[in-house]
Amino acid sequence: MSELKQVIVLRSDLDMSTGKMIAQASHASLKAYKKADDELRADWESQGGKKVALKAGEDTFQEKLEEAKTLQVPAALITDAGHTEVQPGTNTALGIGPATSDKIDQITGELKLIK
């Protein structure tokens, strides 16, 4: 079985607090997970549910979402309601996967880790 993972891409150009970033990442992870089929979810979970957190600017989000769709990888863009730290309608996070690591890397391989 191929290694599976999920990537969560967060906006690096917003001044979100750590708590806000965690909440947005959680939304992205869960929403993308729900788009995967049952077998893929079960396989990913049996491998430990690997997740990687990356950063990107807003201009990258739509491009990465389209690449995921082209490769038939579950993906979910999170748009904030704007009740706390960002303006309504702001794209804050993108969940990609679970999917095979090679497919995920095709989409996000050049993005940097959040440290």
Steps between C-alpha positions, in 0.01 A plus 500: 500500500633846409571753771203732550496849645302818524633852460351809657608826339457813709517864394842640589403855405229540765570598858297215651563401860622148568157402624332633186750313280433176690124545462527569127735204450253277683216615275712432189612158620152379587330641191757343262483171695123487453547527123714184487334165443457252784783270392751784468404639841535157661841440338626845605380447856665155516830667403471752784332790320819685398452876465739773387445874555624733225477871432411700190355832390141539388596503132615138530178360646286489185786355295558220754128429525479462120807272495339281764179476298698409186678218688170394663631570850246603765543868581314769692547876505403671825345845478463677834173652617690799635371499858840535666835580338457524124253659260193299393572290192876471563653172384702377798587134444502224244478130585641258241462126543519243634668365189822327402809698592613516138174667390509743793863585424410577138261764629684645799862388470640852465317647799683560827423343838345708774750520784 
